Amino acid sequence: MANTFLTSEDLKTIPFSIMKFAGEYSCNYGAQFAVMTIIAIPTILIYLLFTEQMTKGITAGAIKG
Protein backbone atom coordinates (compact mmCIF):
# COMPACT_ATOMS: atom_id res chain seq x y z
CA MET A 1 0.00 0.00 0.00
CA ALA A 2 2.88 2.35 0.74
CA ASN A 3 4.16 1.85 -2.80
CA THR A 4 0.86 3.24 -4.08
CA PHE A 5 1.21 6.50 -2.21
CA LEU A 6 4.93 7.13 -2.72
CA THR A 7 5.37 8.85 -6.04
CA SER A 8 8.90 10.22 -5.63
CA GLU A 9 11.86 7.86 -6.00
CA ASP A 10 13.70 9.82 -3.28
CA LEU A 11 11.16 8.76 -0.64
CA LYS A 12 11.23 5.04 -1.37
CA THR A 13 13.17 2.76 0.96
CA ILE A 14 15.50 -0.10 0.06
CA PRO A 15 12.82 -2.84 0.07
CA PHE A 16 10.92 -0.89 -2.56
CA SER A 17 14.10 -0.71 -4.62
CA ILE A 18 14.32 -4.51 -4.57
CA MET A 19 10.93 -4.62 -6.29
CA LYS A 20 12.53 -3.00 -9.35
CA PHE A 21 14.32 -6.28 -10.06
CA ALA A 22 10.99 -8.06 -10.59
CA GLY A 23 9.45 -7.76 -14.01
CA GLU A 24 5.95 -8.61 -15.17
CA TYR A 25 6.91 -12.03 -16.52
CA SER A 26 10.38 -12.62 -15.12
CA CYS A 27 12.39 -11.99 -12.00
CA ASN A 28 16.12 -11.54 -11.44
CA TYR A 29 16.44 -13.62 -8.28
CA GLY A 30 20.23 -13.40 -8.22
CA ALA A 31 20.19 -9.61 -8.08
CA GLN A 32 17.41 -9.59 -5.49
CA PHE A 33 19.26 -11.95 -3.15
CA ALA A 34 22.51 -10.01 -3.61
CA VAL A 35 20.81 -6.75 -2.63
CA MET A 36 19.07 -8.38 0.35
CA THR A 37 22.39 -9.80 1.54
CA ILE A 38 24.09 -6.42 1.27
CA ILE A 39 21.21 -4.83 3.18
CA ALA A 40 21.41 -7.42 5.98
CA ILE A 41 25.18 -7.26 6.54
CA PRO A 42 25.25 -3.99 8.59
CA THR A 43 22.45 -5.19 10.87
CA ILE A 44 24.17 -8.51 11.52
CA LEU A 45 27.51 -6.80 12.19
CA ILE A 46 25.98 -4.35 14.65
CA TYR A 47 24.26 -7.22 16.46
CA LEU A 48 27.46 -9.25 16.66
CA LEU A 49 29.48 -6.28 17.91
CA PHE A 50 26.99 -5.20 20.57
CA THR A 51 25.48 -8.50 21.72
CA GLU A 52 27.00 -8.26 25.19
CA GLN A 53 25.83 -4.67 25.71
CA MET A 54 22.32 -5.53 24.54
CA THR A 55 22.14 -8.49 26.89
CA LYS A 56 23.33 -6.35 29.82
CA GLY A 57 20.73 -3.70 29.03
CA ILE A 58 17.90 -6.20 28.78
CA THR A 59 18.81 -7.96 32.01
CA ALA A 60 19.39 -4.68 33.88
CA GLY A 61 15.89 -3.56 32.98
CA ALA A 62 14.41 -6.83 34.23
CA ILE A 63 15.70 -6.46 37.81
CA LYS A 64 12.99 -5.21 40.12
CA GLY A 65 13.64 -2.79 42.94
All heavy atoms as TSV, in Angstrom:
chain	resi	resn	atom	element	x	y	z
A	1	MET	N	N	0.818	-1.187	0.000
A	1	MET	CA	C	0.000	0.000	0.000
A	1	MET	C	C	0.865	1.255	0.000
A	1	MET	O	O	0.511	2.238	-0.617
A	1	MET	CB	C	-0.916	-0.033	1.213
A	1	MET	CG	C	-1.975	1.003	1.165
A	1	MET	SD	S	-3.212	0.620	2.395
A	1	MET	CE	C	-4.131	2.093	2.341
A	2	ALA	N	N	1.993	1.187	0.695
A	2	ALA	CA	C	2.876	2.354	0.736
A	2	ALA	C	C	3.423	2.663	-0.650
A	2	ALA	O	O	3.626	3.827	-0.998
A	2	ALA	CB	C	4.013	2.113	1.702
A	3	ASN	N	N	3.651	1.643	-1.443
A	3	ASN	CA	C	4.161	1.849	-2.801
A	3	ASN	C	C	3.163	2.626	-3.654
A	3	ASN	O	O	3.547	3.341	-4.575
A	3	ASN	CB	C	4.484	0.495	-3.438
A	3	ASN	CG	C	5.334	0.630	-4.666
A	3	ASN	OD1	O	6.075	1.600	-4.802
A	3	ASN	ND2	N	5.237	-0.327	-5.544
A	4	THR	N	N	1.894	2.515	-3.341
A	4	THR	CA	C	0.861	3.236	-4.081
A	4	THR	C	C	0.947	4.733	-3.819
A	4	THR	O	O	0.773	5.536	-4.731
A	4	THR	CB	C	-0.530	2.727	-3.665
A	4	THR	OG1	O	-0.563	1.320	-3.830
A	4	THR	CG2	C	-1.619	3.367	-4.486
A	5	PHE	N	N	1.227	5.093	-2.582
A	5	PHE	CA	C	1.215	6.505	-2.205
A	5	PHE	C	C	2.538	7.224	-2.434
A	5	PHE	O	O	2.563	8.443	-2.535
A	5	PHE	CB	C	0.802	6.649	-0.741
A	5	PHE	CG	C	-0.594	6.165	-0.477
A	5	PHE	CD1	C	-0.817	5.097	0.350
A	5	PHE	CD2	C	-1.678	6.777	-1.083
A	5	PHE	CE1	C	-2.094	4.639	0.593
A	5	PHE	CE2	C	-2.959	6.337	-0.856
A	5	PHE	CZ	C	-3.175	5.263	-0.013
A	6	LEU	N	N	3.633	6.488	-2.499
A	6	LEU	CA	C	4.934	7.126	-2.721
A	6	LEU	C	C	5.147	7.326	-4.216
A	6	LEU	O	O	5.281	6.378	-4.970
A	6	LEU	CB	C	6.059	6.263	-2.150
A	6	LEU	CG	C	6.118	6.165	-0.637
A	6	LEU	CD1	C	7.178	5.171	-0.220
A	6	LEU	CD2	C	6.399	7.509	-0.023
A	7	THR	N	N	5.191	8.564	-4.620
A	7	THR	CA	C	5.372	8.853	-6.037
A	7	THR	C	C	6.814	9.232	-6.360
A	7	THR	O	O	7.279	8.999	-7.462
A	7	THR	CB	C	4.439	10.004	-6.465
A	7	THR	OG1	O	4.692	11.135	-5.626
A	7	THR	CG2	C	2.988	9.586	-6.345
A	8	SER	N	N	7.524	9.783	-5.408
A	8	SER	CA	C	8.895	10.217	-5.630
A	8	SER	C	C	9.864	9.073	-5.346
A	8	SER	O	O	9.723	8.352	-4.356
A	8	SER	CB	C	9.229	11.401	-4.724
A	8	SER	OG	O	10.594	11.730	-4.832
A	9	GLU	N	N	10.845	8.900	-6.199
A	9	GLU	CA	C	11.858	7.864	-6.004
A	9	GLU	C	C	12.739	8.172	-4.793
A	9	GLU	O	O	13.303	7.267	-4.192
A	9	GLU	CB	C	12.735	7.726	-7.248
A	9	GLU	CG	C	12.018	7.137	-8.449
A	9	GLU	CD	C	11.635	5.680	-8.224
A	9	GLU	OE1	O	12.426	4.941	-7.615
A	9	GLU	OE2	O	10.540	5.290	-8.659
A	10	ASP	N	N	12.868	9.429	-4.419
A	10	ASP	CA	C	13.698	9.821	-3.276
A	10	ASP	C	C	13.111	9.356	-1.946
A	10	ASP	O	O	13.833	9.193	-0.967
A	10	ASP	CB	C	13.878	11.344	-3.240
A	10	ASP	CG	C	14.646	11.854	-4.453
A	10	ASP	OD1	O	15.400	11.067	-5.046
A	10	ASP	OD2	O	14.480	13.038	-4.784
A	11	LEU	N	N	11.812	9.145	-1.887
A	11	LEU	CA	C	11.160	8.763	-0.635
A	11	LEU	C	C	11.074	7.251	-0.440
A	11	LEU	O	O	10.743	6.793	0.642
A	11	LEU	CB	C	9.744	9.354	-0.593
A	11	LEU	CG	C	9.657	10.874	-0.638
A	11	LEU	CD1	C	8.203	11.327	-0.717
A	11	LEU	CD2	C	10.328	11.482	0.580
A	12	LYS	N	N	11.358	6.489	-1.465
A	12	LYS	CA	C	11.232	5.038	-1.369
A	12	LYS	C	C	12.411	4.438	-0.614
A	12	LYS	O	O	13.544	4.874	-0.748
A	12	LYS	CB	C	11.113	4.419	-2.761
A	12	LYS	CG	C	9.817	4.802	-3.439
A	12	LYS	CD	C	9.612	4.086	-4.727
A	12	LYS	CE	C	8.273	4.484	-5.314
A	12	LYS	NZ	N	8.010	3.813	-6.562
A	13	THR	N	N	12.131	3.418	0.182
A	13	THR	CA	C	13.167	2.762	0.965
A	13	THR	C	C	13.776	1.609	0.170
A	13	THR	O	O	13.340	1.289	-0.933
A	13	THR	CB	C	12.569	2.232	2.277
A	13	THR	OG1	O	11.511	1.328	1.965
A	13	THR	CG2	C	12.036	3.362	3.137
A	14	ILE	N	N	14.772	0.960	0.757
A	14	ILE	CA	C	15.496	-0.104	0.057
A	14	ILE	C	C	14.605	-1.278	-0.335
A	14	ILE	O	O	14.734	-1.781	-1.445
A	14	ILE	CB	C	16.710	-0.552	0.893
A	14	ILE	CG1	C	17.702	0.600	0.988
A	14	ILE	CG2	C	17.382	-1.767	0.282
A	14	ILE	CD1	C	18.877	0.341	1.896
A	15	PRO	N	N	13.684	-1.746	0.521
A	15	PRO	CA	C	12.821	-2.842	0.072
A	15	PRO	C	C	12.009	-2.514	-1.185
A	15	PRO	O	O	11.752	-3.387	-2.005
A	15	PRO	CB	C	11.901	-3.091	1.268
A	15	PRO	CG	C	12.710	-2.671	2.436
A	15	PRO	CD	C	13.503	-1.485	1.947
A	16	PHE	N	N	11.619	-1.266	-1.339
A	16	PHE	CA	C	10.917	-0.887	-2.557
A	16	PHE	C	C	11.852	-0.918	-3.764
A	16	PHE	O	O	11.427	-1.181	-4.879
A	16	PHE	CB	C	10.293	0.505	-2.430
A	16	PHE	CG	C	9.112	0.535	-1.508
A	16	PHE	CD1	C	9.152	1.283	-0.355
A	16	PHE	CD2	C	7.972	-0.185	-1.792
A	16	PHE	CE1	C	8.069	1.312	0.504
A	16	PHE	CE2	C	6.887	-0.164	-0.947
A	16	PHE	CZ	C	6.930	0.591	0.207
A	17	SER	N	N	13.122	-0.645	-3.529
A	17	SER	CA	C	14.098	-0.707	-4.619
A	17	SER	C	C	14.310	-2.137	-5.094
A	17	SER	O	O	14.580	-2.375	-6.262
A	17	SER	CB	C	15.427	-0.118	-4.168
A	17	SER	OG	O	15.258	1.218	-3.773
A	18	ILE	N	N	14.183	-3.105	-4.186
A	18	ILE	CA	C	14.323	-4.508	-4.573
A	18	ILE	C	C	13.212	-4.905	-5.544
A	18	ILE	O	O	13.412	-5.740	-6.426
A	18	ILE	CB	C	14.315	-5.410	-3.321
A	18	ILE	CG1	C	15.549	-5.122	-2.474
A	18	ILE	CG2	C	14.277	-6.886	-3.696
A	18	ILE	CD1	C	15.557	-5.820	-1.140
A	19	MET	N	N	12.050	-4.289	-5.410
A	19	MET	CA	C	10.933	-4.620	-6.295
A	19	MET	C	C	11.222	-4.253	-7.747
A	19	MET	O	O	10.597	-4.791	-8.654
A	19	MET	CB	C	9.664	-3.905	-5.819
A	19	MET	CG	C	9.135	-4.468	-4.529
A	19	MET	SD	S	7.712	-3.614	-3.793
A	19	MET	CE	C	6.864	-2.882	-5.129
A	20	LYS	N	N	12.185	-3.368	-7.983
A	20	LYS	CA	C	12.534	-2.998	-9.353
A	20	LYS	C	C	13.147	-4.158	-10.127
A	20	LYS	O	O	13.122	-4.177	-11.341
A	20	LYS	CB	C	13.527	-1.828	-9.346
A	20	LYS	CG	C	12.934	-0.527	-8.917
A	20	LYS	CD	C	13.978	0.560	-8.997
A	20	LYS	CE	C	13.433	1.869	-8.516
A	20	LYS	NZ	N	14.435	2.922	-8.552
A	21	PHE	N	N	13.704	-5.145	-9.407
A	21	PHE	CA	C	14.321	-6.284	-10.059
A	21	PHE	C	C	13.298	-7.301	-10.550
A	21	PHE	O	O	13.639	-8.244	-11.239
A	21	PHE	CB	C	15.317	-6.972	-9.124
A	21	PHE	CG	C	16.518	-6.140	-8.814
A	21	PHE	CD1	C	16.666	-5.533	-7.590
A	21	PHE	CD2	C	17.509	-5.963	-9.770
A	21	PHE	CE1	C	17.770	-4.764	-7.306
A	21	PHE	CE2	C	18.618	-5.194	-9.493
A	21	PHE	CZ	C	18.753	-4.594	-8.259
A	22	ALA	N	N	12.043	-7.135	-10.169
A	22	ALA	CA	C	10.992	-8.059	-10.593
A	22	ALA	C	C	10.240	-7.454	-11.766
A	22	ALA	O	O	9.730	-6.344	-11.694
A	22	ALA	CB	C	10.039	-8.327	-9.437
A	23	GLY	N	N	10.181	-8.204	-12.847
A	23	GLY	CA	C	9.445	-7.760	-14.009
A	23	GLY	C	C	8.043	-8.340	-14.003
A	23	GLY	O	O	7.615	-9.017	-13.064
A	24	GLU	N	N	7.320	-8.095	-15.092
A	24	GLU	CA	C	5.949	-8.612	-15.170
A	24	GLU	C	C	5.951	-10.125	-15.384
A	24	GLU	O	O	5.124	-10.841	-14.826
A	24	GLU	CB	C	5.210	-7.925	-16.305
A	24	GLU	CG	C	3.742	-8.261	-16.360
A	24	GLU	CD	C	2.998	-7.459	-17.410
A	24	GLU	OE1	O	3.590	-6.517	-17.972
A	24	GLU	OE2	O	1.841	-7.788	-17.664
A	25	TYR	N	N	6.880	-10.605	-16.202
A	25	TYR	CA	C	6.910	-12.032	-16.525
A	25	TYR	C	C	8.185	-12.735	-16.080
A	25	TYR	O	O	8.316	-13.936	-16.252
A	25	TYR	CB	C	6.740	-12.225	-18.024
A	25	TYR	CG	C	5.427	-11.689	-18.529
A	25	TYR	CD1	C	5.379	-10.537	-19.301
A	25	TYR	CD2	C	4.234	-12.311	-18.198
A	25	TYR	CE1	C	4.180	-10.034	-19.758
A	25	TYR	CE2	C	3.031	-11.819	-18.640
A	25	TYR	CZ	C	3.001	-10.684	-19.424
A	25	TYR	OH	O	1.807	-10.184	-19.858
A	26	SER	N	N	9.130	-12.011	-15.558
A	26	SER	CA	C	10.379	-12.623	-15.118
A	26	SER	C	C	10.869	-11.919	-13.858
A	26	SER	O	O	10.372	-10.862	-13.496
A	26	SER	CB	C	11.441	-12.518	-16.215
A	26	SER	OG	O	11.770	-11.164	-16.430
A	27	CYS	N	N	11.850	-12.549	-13.238
A	27	CYS	CA	C	12.386	-11.995	-12.000
A	27	CYS	C	C	13.879	-12.314	-11.939
A	27	CYS	O	O	14.281	-13.432	-12.224
A	27	CYS	CB	C	11.655	-12.599	-10.811
A	27	CYS	SG	S	12.040	-11.795	-9.279
A	28	ASN	N	N	14.681	-11.337	-11.568
A	28	ASN	CA	C	16.117	-11.540	-11.444
A	28	ASN	C	C	16.424	-11.887	-9.989
A	28	ASN	O	O	16.753	-11.032	-9.182
A	28	ASN	CB	C	16.867	-10.281	-11.880
A	28	ASN	CG	C	18.338	-10.505	-11.986
A	28	ASN	OD1	O	18.846	-11.546	-11.579
A	28	ASN	ND2	N	19.035	-9.531	-12.531
A	29	TYR	N	N	16.281	-13.189	-9.666
A	29	TYR	CA	C	16.443	-13.622	-8.283
A	29	TYR	C	C	17.872	-13.411	-7.784
A	29	TYR	O	O	18.070	-13.097	-6.621
A	29	TYR	CB	C	16.069	-15.093	-8.132
A	29	TYR	CG	C	14.586	-15.339	-8.271
A	29	TYR	CD1	C	14.088	-16.109	-9.310
A	29	TYR	CD2	C	13.696	-14.800	-7.357
A	29	TYR	CE1	C	12.736	-16.336	-9.433
A	29	TYR	CE2	C	12.344	-15.015	-7.470
A	29	TYR	CZ	C	11.861	-15.792	-8.510
A	29	TYR	OH	O	10.522	-16.006	-8.631
A	30	GLY	N	N	18.848	-13.587	-8.630
A	30	GLY	CA	C	20.234	-13.398	-8.220
A	30	GLY	C	C	20.493	-11.986	-7.727
A	30	GLY	O	O	21.112	-11.776	-6.682
A	31	ALA	N	N	20.017	-11.007	-8.473
A	31	ALA	CA	C	20.194	-9.611	-8.081
A	31	ALA	C	C	19.408	-9.291	-6.810
A	31	ALA	O	O	19.891	-8.564	-5.937
A	31	ALA	CB	C	19.765	-8.685	-9.210
A	32	GLN	N	N	18.206	-9.837	-6.689
A	32	GLN	CA	C	17.409	-9.593	-5.488
A	32	GLN	C	C	18.103	-10.135	-4.243
A	32	GLN	O	O	18.173	-9.455	-3.222
A	32	GLN	CB	C	16.034	-10.245	-5.614
A	32	GLN	CG	C	15.080	-9.486	-6.486
A	32	GLN	CD	C	13.720	-10.152	-6.548
A	32	GLN	OE1	O	13.597	-11.353	-6.356
A	32	GLN	NE2	N	12.705	-9.370	-6.815
A	33	PHE	N	N	18.599	-11.367	-4.310
A	33	PHE	CA	C	19.265	-11.952	-3.151
A	33	PHE	C	C	20.570	-11.237	-2.836
A	33	PHE	O	O	20.936	-11.101	-1.673
A	33	PHE	CB	C	19.502	-13.442	-3.362
A	33	PHE	CG	C	18.235	-14.252	-3.317
A	33	PHE	CD1	C	17.969	-15.178	-4.297
A	33	PHE	CD2	C	17.322	-14.081	-2.295
A	33	PHE	CE1	C	16.796	-15.928	-4.266
A	33	PHE	CE2	C	16.150	-14.820	-2.253
A	33	PHE	CZ	C	15.885	-15.757	-3.238
A	34	ALA	N	N	21.272	-10.762	-3.849
A	34	ALA	CA	C	22.507	-10.014	-3.607
A	34	ALA	C	C	22.205	-8.714	-2.860
A	34	ALA	O	O	22.896	-8.364	-1.893
A	34	ALA	CB	C	23.211	-9.727	-4.928
A	35	VAL	N	N	21.179	-8.004	-3.294
A	35	VAL	CA	C	20.809	-6.750	-2.631
A	35	VAL	C	C	20.336	-7.024	-1.202
A	35	VAL	O	O	20.701	-6.309	-0.267
A	35	VAL	CB	C	19.722	-6.009	-3.441
A	35	VAL	CG1	C	19.152	-4.837	-2.660
A	35	VAL	CG2	C	20.286	-5.529	-4.761
A	36	MET	N	N	19.539	-8.066	-1.001
A	36	MET	CA	C	19.067	-8.378	0.350
A	36	MET	C	C	20.224	-8.754	1.274
A	36	MET	O	O	20.220	-8.404	2.461
A	36	MET	CB	C	18.036	-9.510	0.295
A	36	MET	CG	C	16.697	-9.046	-0.242
A	36	MET	SD	S	15.422	-10.305	-0.110
A	36	MET	CE	C	15.713	-11.244	-1.603
A	37	THR	N	N	21.228	-9.436	0.745
A	37	THR	CA	C	22.395	-9.796	1.543
A	37	THR	C	C	23.177	-8.553	1.937
A	37	THR	O	O	23.581	-8.392	3.091
A	37	THR	CB	C	23.302	-10.765	0.762
A	37	THR	OG1	O	22.538	-11.909	0.402
A	37	THR	CG2	C	24.498	-11.180	1.579
A	38	ILE	N	N	23.366	-7.657	0.989
A	38	ILE	CA	C	24.092	-6.416	1.268
A	38	ILE	C	C	23.338	-5.567	2.293
A	38	ILE	O	O	23.939	-4.940	3.166
A	38	ILE	CB	C	24.336	-5.631	-0.040
A	38	ILE	CG1	C	25.335	-6.399	-0.904
A	38	ILE	CG2	C	24.831	-4.219	0.245
A	38	ILE	CD1	C	25.474	-5.856	-2.309
A	39	ILE	N	N	22.017	-5.582	2.225
A	39	ILE	CA	C	21.208	-4.829	3.183
A	39	ILE	C	C	21.334	-5.432	4.581
A	39	ILE	O	O	21.380	-4.717	5.585
A	39	ILE	CB	C	19.729	-4.819	2.744
A	39	ILE	CG1	C	19.558	-3.995	1.478
A	39	ILE	CG2	C	18.839	-4.267	3.843
A	39	ILE	CD1	C	18.196	-4.147	0.849
A	40	ALA	N	N	21.402	-6.747	4.680
A	40	ALA	CA	C	21.409	-7.421	5.979
A	40	ALA	C	C	22.760	-7.367	6.683
A	40	ALA	O	O	22.821	-7.457	7.912
A	40	ALA	CB	C	20.987	-8.873	5.801
A	41	ILE	N	N	23.833	-7.212	5.950
A	41	ILE	CA	C	25.181	-7.259	6.540
A	41	ILE	C	C	25.384	-6.226	7.657
A	41	ILE	O	O	25.863	-6.579	8.731
A	41	ILE	CB	C	26.265	-7.154	5.446
A	41	ILE	CG1	C	26.310	-8.463	4.657
A	41	ILE	CG2	C	27.631	-6.844	6.033
A	41	ILE	CD1	C	27.221	-8.415	3.444
A	42	PRO	N	N	25.032	-4.949	7.488
A	42	PRO	CA	C	25.253	-3.993	8.587
A	42	PRO	C	C	24.477	-4.347	9.859
A	42	PRO	O	O	25.002	-4.217	10.968
A	42	PRO	CB	C	24.777	-2.655	8.025
A	42	PRO	CG	C	24.830	-2.814	6.561
A	42	PRO	CD	C	24.577	-4.252	6.283
A	43	THR	N	N	23.252	-4.815	9.711
A	43	THR	CA	C	22.454	-5.189	10.872
A	43	THR	C	C	23.088	-6.346	11.623
A	43	THR	O	O	23.167	-6.349	12.862
A	43	THR	CB	C	21.030	-5.574	10.436
A	43	THR	OG1	O	20.491	-4.513	9.659
A	43	THR	CG2	C	20.145	-5.851	11.619
A	44	ILE	N	N	23.543	-7.345	10.894
A	44	ILE	CA	C	24.174	-8.510	11.518
A	44	ILE	C	C	25.470	-8.104	12.212
A	44	ILE	O	O	25.750	-8.544	13.334
A	44	ILE	CB	C	24.421	-9.612	10.467
A	44	ILE	CG1	C	23.076	-10.153	9.976
A	44	ILE	CG2	C	25.276	-10.731	11.030
A	44	ILE	CD1	C	23.172	-11.038	8.762
A	45	LEU	N	N	26.261	-7.252	11.580
A	45	LEU	CA	C	27.511	-6.804	12.192
A	45	LEU	C	C	27.267	-6.015	13.470
A	45	LEU	O	O	27.955	-6.215	14.480
A	45	LEU	CB	C	28.322	-5.965	11.201
A	45	LEU	CG	C	28.977	-6.729	10.065
A	45	LEU	CD1	C	29.674	-5.763	9.112
A	45	LEU	CD2	C	29.971	-7.738	10.604
A	46	ILE	N	N	26.294	-5.130	13.457
A	46	ILE	CA	C	25.976	-4.349	14.652
A	46	ILE	C	C	25.527	-5.277	15.774
A	46	ILE	O	O	25.926	-5.119	16.931
A	46	ILE	CB	C	24.900	-3.285	14.345
A	46	ILE	CG1	C	25.530	-2.189	13.486
A	46	ILE	CG2	C	24.302	-2.695	15.617
A	46	ILE	CD1	C	24.545	-1.194	12.935
A	47	TYR	N	N	24.708	-6.267	15.446
A	47	TYR	CA	C	24.262	-7.218	16.459
A	47	TYR	C	C	25.439	-7.991	17.043
A	47	TYR	O	O	25.542	-8.160	18.255
A	47	TYR	CB	C	23.234	-8.185	15.879
A	47	TYR	CG	C	22.853	-9.267	16.858
A	47	TYR	CD1	C	22.001	-8.980	17.916
A	47	TYR	CD2	C	23.365	-10.547	16.746
A	47	TYR	CE1	C	21.662	-9.956	18.838
A	47	TYR	CE2	C	23.036	-11.530	17.658
A	47	TYR	CZ	C	22.183	-11.231	18.701
A	47	TYR	OH	O	21.866	-12.191	19.604
A	48	LEU	N	N	26.327	-8.472	16.180
A	48	LEU	CA	C	27.464	-9.245	16.659
A	48	LEU	C	C	28.417	-8.408	17.510
A	48	LEU	O	O	28.993	-8.901	18.478
A	48	LEU	CB	C	28.218	-9.869	15.483
A	48	LEU	CG	C	27.466	-10.967	14.728
A	48	LEU	CD1	C	28.260	-11.400	13.506
A	48	LEU	CD2	C	27.187	-12.145	15.633
A	49	LEU	N	N	28.586	-7.146	17.155
A	49	LEU	CA	C	29.479	-6.276	17.912
A	49	LEU	C	C	28.909	-5.884	19.270
A	49	LEU	O	O	29.654	-5.703	20.236
A	49	LEU	CB	C	29.806	-5.019	17.104
A	49	LEU	CG	C	30.693	-5.228	15.882
A	49	LEU	CD1	C	30.793	-3.934	15.082
A	49	LEU	CD2	C	32.073	-5.695	16.309
A	50	PHE	N	N	27.603	-5.725	19.355
A	50	PHE	CA	C	26.995	-5.197	20.573
A	50	PHE	C	C	26.099	-6.202	21.290
A	50	PHE	O	O	25.242	-5.817	22.077
A	50	PHE	CB	C	26.193	-3.935	20.243
A	50	PHE	CG	C	27.051	-2.820	19.740
A	50	PHE	CD1	C	27.011	-2.446	18.401
A	50	PHE	CD2	C	27.915	-2.148	20.580
A	50	PHE	CE1	C	27.808	-1.430	17.921
A	50	PHE	CE2	C	28.713	-1.124	20.105
A	50	PHE	CZ	C	28.665	-0.762	18.771
A	51	THR	N	N	26.306	-7.493	21.068
A	51	THR	CA	C	25.482	-8.504	21.718
A	51	THR	C	C	25.594	-8.429	23.236
A	51	THR	O	O	24.582	-8.479	23.947
A	51	THR	CB	C	25.903	-9.918	21.251
A	51	THR	OG1	O	25.774	-9.976	19.843
A	51	THR	CG2	C	25.050	-10.978	21.888
A	52	GLU	N	N	26.800	-8.295	23.739
A	52	GLU	CA	C	27.002	-8.259	25.187
A	52	GLU	C	C	26.329	-7.035	25.806
A	52	GLU	O	O	25.672	-7.151	26.850
A	52	GLU	CB	C	28.504	-8.236	25.491
A	52	GLU	CG	C	28.813	-8.363	26.964
A	52	GLU	CD	C	30.313	-8.429	27.206
A	52	GLU	OE1	O	31.051	-8.898	26.325
A	52	GLU	OE2	O	30.735	-7.990	28.289
A	53	GLN	N	N	26.451	-5.877	25.171
A	53	GLN	CA	C	25.834	-4.669	25.708
A	53	GLN	C	C	24.309	-4.768	25.679
A	53	GLN	O	O	23.629	-4.301	26.597
A	53	GLN	CB	C	26.289	-3.431	24.919
A	53	GLN	CG	C	27.712	-3.027	25.194
A	53	GLN	CD	C	28.718	-3.817	24.371
A	53	GLN	OE1	O	28.362	-4.670	23.576
A	53	GLN	NE2	N	29.995	-3.542	24.578
A	54	MET	N	N	23.769	-5.371	24.614
A	54	MET	CA	C	22.319	-5.526	24.538
A	54	MET	C	C	21.819	-6.463	25.621
A	54	MET	O	O	20.792	-6.198	26.259
A	54	MET	CB	C	21.919	-6.061	23.160
A	54	MET	CG	C	21.970	-5.048	22.060
A	54	MET	SD	S	21.282	-5.734	20.565
A	54	MET	CE	C	22.618	-5.474	19.450
A	55	THR	N	N	22.540	-7.539	25.855
A	55	THR	CA	C	22.142	-8.491	26.890
A	55	THR	C	C	22.185	-7.840	28.267
A	55	THR	O	O	21.276	-8.038	29.085
A	55	THR	CB	C	23.059	-9.729	26.856
A	55	THR	OG1	O	23.068	-10.271	25.541
A	55	THR	CG2	C	22.595	-10.781	27.834
A	56	LYS	N	N	23.230	-7.059	28.533
A	56	LYS	CA	C	23.326	-6.352	29.817
A	56	LYS	C	C	22.168	-5.373	29.991
A	56	LYS	O	O	21.600	-5.264	31.078
A	56	LYS	CB	C	24.650	-5.600	29.918
A	56	LYS	CG	C	25.839	-6.486	30.184
A	56	LYS	CD	C	27.109	-5.650	30.276
A	56	LYS	CE	C	28.332	-6.510	30.442
A	56	LYS	NZ	N	29.561	-5.713	30.468
A	57	GLY	N	N	21.831	-4.664	28.957
A	57	GLY	CA	C	20.729	-3.704	29.030
A	57	GLY	C	C	19.391	-4.368	29.259
A	57	GLY	O	O	18.562	-3.884	30.043
A	58	ILE	N	N	19.169	-5.489	28.602
A	58	ILE	CA	C	17.902	-6.202	28.776
A	58	ILE	C	C	17.786	-6.760	30.182
A	58	ILE	O	O	16.754	-6.650	30.827
A	58	ILE	CB	C	17.768	-7.313	27.714
A	58	ILE	CG1	C	17.598	-6.703	26.332
A	58	ILE	CG2	C	16.602	-8.250	28.036
A	58	ILE	CD1	C	17.714	-7.692	25.197
A	59	THR	N	N	18.867	-7.352	30.666
A	59	THR	CA	C	18.811	-7.956	32.009
A	59	THR	C	C	18.786	-6.887	33.096
A	59	THR	O	O	18.180	-7.090	34.143
A	59	THR	CB	C	20.008	-8.901	32.234
A	59	THR	OG1	O	21.222	-8.206	31.998
A	59	THR	CG2	C	19.912	-10.105	31.343
A	60	ALA	N	N	19.410	-5.749	32.886
A	60	ALA	CA	C	19.389	-4.681	33.881
A	60	ALA	C	C	17.984	-4.111	34.018
A	60	ALA	O	O	17.560	-3.720	35.098
A	60	ALA	CB	C	20.371	-3.577	33.501
A	61	GLY	N	N	17.263	-4.059	32.933
A	61	GLY	CA	C	15.890	-3.558	32.982
A	61	GLY	C	C	14.917	-4.537	33.584
A	61	GLY	O	O	13.814	-4.172	33.965
A	62	ALA	N	N	15.316	-5.807	33.700
A	62	ALA	CA	C	14.413	-6.831	34.234
A	62	ALA	C	C	14.505	-6.957	35.750
A	62	ALA	O	O	13.658	-7.590	36.357
A	62	ALA	CB	C	14.744	-8.181	33.586
A	63	ILE	N	N	15.519	-6.353	36.347
A	63	ILE	CA	C	15.696	-6.458	37.808
A	63	ILE	C	C	14.745	-5.497	38.489
A	63	ILE	O	O	14.701	-4.304	38.184
A	63	ILE	CB	C	17.156	-6.163	38.213
A	63	ILE	CG1	C	18.075	-7.206	37.585
A	63	ILE	CG2	C	17.300	-6.148	39.720
A	63	ILE	CD1	C	19.541	-6.919	37.771
A	64	LYS	N	N	13.993	-6.027	39.431
A	64	LYS	CA	C	12.993	-5.209	40.119
A	64	LYS	C	C	13.566	-4.665	41.430
A	64	LYS	O	O	14.185	-5.382	42.190
A	64	LYS	CB	C	11.759	-6.072	40.409
A	64	LYS	CG	C	10.599	-5.288	40.930
A	64	LYS	CD	C	9.386	-6.192	41.069
A	64	LYS	CE	C	8.202	-5.376	41.511
A	64	LYS	NZ	N	7.013	-6.224	41.615
A	65	GLY	N	N	13.315	-3.387	41.669
A	65	GLY	CA	C	13.635	-2.786	42.944
A	65	GLY	C	C	15.012	-2.324	43.021
A	65	GLY	O	O	15.685	-2.001	43.865
